[in-house]
């Protein structure tokens, strides 16, 4: 069963009844009330269809569920916020963690402990009470643990502090044998290394402890330019972004926005260039640094300002509601004038591009530096990542995939084989060659060795799957 998406159902109704009596959370089979709610995902093109759902309410529930799965030879999928579903998980057990919401802040030690059900907006709000901030991602509604296990690249703290994974101190994980393990750099160094960057390949992470930082505000947000000015904005940004201090993080979204009332009037149904800014210095310095970008073209809407850290979602303004989409990503070694010309041809105002968003994120700074304790993050030293997605269900998925392939192929002259694991699409994440390429052969080989020790049967395979060596 190693590496397959399907599995046989090896339990009887009385087995499910016993499991229900053994856990505090719900245990659901297809057709039961609440089953569809537990299986909801962010990408509506990637629906869960497990044979059994356990809505874990505690670490004990997770252990009991994993032990049940082991007895009945069931593979396991894990869902927090549902943003990174890569497989339907047919015939599997789905463990949902949304009920596990405990959190504590140690203001003196500047650390936070969170359970597996928490999302970034919840953690940011509680940490802010102590004037502290975590290395959160661009979307407030993303699950903390899934994001961190994939590395975690922040639009605010990444270039000064590194990846979220670089600041993890401890993880609790239930491995495929049903054992709860407290994993630290000293207690289990190989598993600690593999968990941080290796996604969900090694068990169910039930709790995580990580550093937070004395940051309360930032200067940033977004500037929207008309899409007809894409070339000059990208040219200005590509020169500017390589010369800014580490306190400045930026990306560009090339967006074909829907005609929705929730959007401000200048943006409804518009083709725009969205320059995103997250700066940790003061507003006066931010204004000075942004002058070349503001002068590159007339702005449709300028939403840059001094903001509390809790407004970090205003940098990217990522969509909140679930939707059907298809995506791809590619990492670039450089972003030259020729790269700009190619992108303009591929996704600019005279192209036939159907994609809702193509974004270029600038990395660098502390994201290139080795952390105090090494981990499996694959993109250290990568200067740019490009991510694109198109919105549409099954009727449009193939045409969107074709255009995403055209985009990736067009950027191939500047590409790197490694990729950001959190940005891998379901197509890439369920392809063994794609996962190996994202990590690089040496890192992937070490991950496969750890996988063999803790999950030799590949129980946790509905993910960015590393096969046991």
BELFEN-V103550 format. One record per backbone hydrogen bond with DSSP energy under -0.5 kcal/mol. NH is the residue of the N-H (numbers start at 0). CO is the residue of the C=O. If there is no record, write none. Layout:
nh=NH co=CO
nh=NH co=CO
This chain:
nh=3 co=0
nh=9 co=7
nh=14 co=11
nh=15 co=11
nh=16 co=12
nh=17 co=13
nh=18 co=14
nh=19 co=15
nh=20 co=16
nh=21 co=17
nh=21 co=18
nh=22 co=18
nh=22 co=19
nh=27 co=52
nh=31 co=28
nh=34 co=31
nh=37 co=33
nh=38 co=34
nh=39 co=36
nh=41 co=81
nh=42 co=81
nh=43 co=41
nh=43 co=322
nh=45 co=42
nh=47 co=38
nh=48 co=87
nh=50 co=91
nh=51 co=91
nh=52 co=27
nh=53 co=93
nh=54 co=25
nh=54 co=52
nh=55 co=53
nh=55 co=95
nh=61 co=57
nh=62 co=58
nh=63 co=59
nh=64 co=60
nh=65 co=61
nh=66 co=62
nh=67 co=63
nh=68 co=64
nh=69 co=65
nh=70 co=66
nh=71 co=67
nh=72 co=69
nh=73 co=68
nh=75 co=458
nh=76 co=92
nh=78 co=94
nh=84 co=81
nh=90 co=48
nh=91 co=88
nh=92 co=74
nh=93 co=51
nh=94 co=76
nh=94 co=92
nh=95 co=53
nh=95 co=93
nh=96 co=78
nh=98 co=55
nh=99 co=96
nh=100 co=98
nh=103 co=112
nh=105 co=110
nh=106 co=104
nh=109 co=105
nh=110 co=105
nh=111 co=209
nh=112 co=103
nh=113 co=207
nh=114 co=101
nh=115 co=205
nh=116 co=99
nh=117 co=114
nh=119 co=141
nh=120 co=139
nh=121 co=118
nh=122 co=118
nh=123 co=119
nh=124 co=120
nh=125 co=121
nh=126 co=122
nh=127 co=123
nh=128 co=124
nh=128 co=125
nh=129 co=126
nh=130 co=127
nh=131 co=126
nh=132 co=212
nh=135 co=133
nh=139 co=137
nh=141 co=138
nh=143 co=117
nh=146 co=142
nh=147 co=143
nh=148 co=144
nh=149 co=145
nh=150 co=147
nh=153 co=151
nh=159 co=156
nh=160 co=156
nh=161 co=156
nh=161 co=157
nh=163 co=151
nh=164 co=150
nh=165 co=162
nh=166 co=163
nh=167 co=164
nh=168 co=208
nh=169 co=208
nh=170 co=182
nh=171 co=206
nh=172 co=170
nh=172 co=180
nh=173 co=203
nh=174 co=172
nh=174 co=178
nh=175 co=453
nh=177 co=174
nh=180 co=172
nh=180 co=178
nh=182 co=170
nh=182 co=180
nh=183 co=181
nh=187 co=183
nh=191 co=187
nh=192 co=188
nh=193 co=189
nh=194 co=190
nh=195 co=191
nh=196 co=148
nh=196 co=194
nh=197 co=193
nh=198 co=148
nh=200 co=197
nh=203 co=173
nh=204 co=202
nh=205 co=171
nh=205 co=203
nh=206 co=171
nh=207 co=113
nh=208 co=169
nh=209 co=111
nh=210 co=166
nh=211 co=109
nh=212 co=132
nh=214 co=212
nh=217 co=306
nh=218 co=278
nh=219 co=217
nh=219 co=304
nh=220 co=276
nh=222 co=274
nh=223 co=300
nh=224 co=272
nh=225 co=297
nh=226 co=270
nh=228 co=225
nh=229 co=226
nh=232 co=228
nh=233 co=229
nh=234 co=230
nh=235 co=231
nh=236 co=232
nh=237 co=233
nh=238 co=234
nh=239 co=235
nh=240 co=236
nh=242 co=239
nh=243 co=240
nh=247 co=244
nh=248 co=246
nh=248 co=277
nh=250 co=275
nh=251 co=359
nh=252 co=273
nh=253 co=251
nh=253 co=357
nh=254 co=252
nh=254 co=271
nh=255 co=355
nh=256 co=254
nh=256 co=269
nh=259 co=257
nh=262 co=259
nh=266 co=263
nh=267 co=263
nh=267 co=264
nh=268 co=257
nh=269 co=266
nh=271 co=254
nh=271 co=269
nh=272 co=224
nh=273 co=252
nh=273 co=271
nh=274 co=222
nh=274 co=272
nh=275 co=250
nh=275 co=273
nh=276 co=220
nh=277 co=248
nh=278 co=218
nh=279 co=246
nh=285 co=281
nh=286 co=282
nh=287 co=283
nh=288 co=284
nh=289 co=285
nh=290 co=286
nh=290 co=287
nh=292 co=289
nh=293 co=289
nh=294 co=290
nh=295 co=292
nh=296 co=293
nh=299 co=223
nh=300 co=223
nh=302 co=221
nh=302 co=300
nh=304 co=219
nh=306 co=217
nh=308 co=215
nh=310 co=307
nh=311 co=308
nh=313 co=310
nh=314 co=311
nh=316 co=312
nh=322 co=41
nh=324 co=322
nh=325 co=389
nh=327 co=387
nh=329 co=385
nh=330 co=415
nh=331 co=383
nh=332 co=413
nh=333 co=413
nh=339 co=335
nh=340 co=336
nh=341 co=337
nh=342 co=338
nh=343 co=339
nh=344 co=340
nh=345 co=341
nh=346 co=342
nh=347 co=343
nh=350 co=347
nh=355 co=388
nh=356 co=388
nh=357 co=253
nh=358 co=386
nh=359 co=251
nh=360 co=358
nh=360 co=384
nh=361 co=249
nh=362 co=382
nh=363 co=381
nh=365 co=158
nh=366 co=363
nh=367 co=364
nh=368 co=365
nh=375 co=192
nh=375 co=195
nh=376 co=195
nh=381 co=378
nh=382 co=380
nh=383 co=331
nh=384 co=360
nh=385 co=329
nh=386 co=358
nh=387 co=327
nh=388 co=356
nh=389 co=325
nh=391 co=323
nh=395 co=392
nh=396 co=392
nh=397 co=393
nh=399 co=395
nh=400 co=396
nh=401 co=397
nh=402 co=398
nh=403 co=399
nh=404 co=400
nh=405 co=401
nh=406 co=402
nh=407 co=403
nh=408 co=404
nh=409 co=405
nh=410 co=406
nh=411 co=408
nh=413 co=410
nh=414 co=411
nh=415 co=330
nh=418 co=437
nh=420 co=418
nh=421 co=149
nh=422 co=419
nh=423 co=420
nh=428 co=424
nh=429 co=425
nh=430 co=427
nh=431 co=429
nh=434 co=430
nh=435 co=431
nh=436 co=432
nh=437 co=433
nh=438 co=434
nh=439 co=435
nh=443 co=439
nh=444 co=440
nh=445 co=441
nh=446 co=442
nh=447 co=443
nh=448 co=444
nh=449 co=445
nh=450 co=446
nh=451 co=447
nh=452 co=448
nh=453 co=449
nh=454 co=450
nh=457 co=454
nh=460 co=458
nh=461 co=75
nh=462 co=460
nh=464 co=428
nh=464 co=462
nh=466 co=464
nh=468 co=447
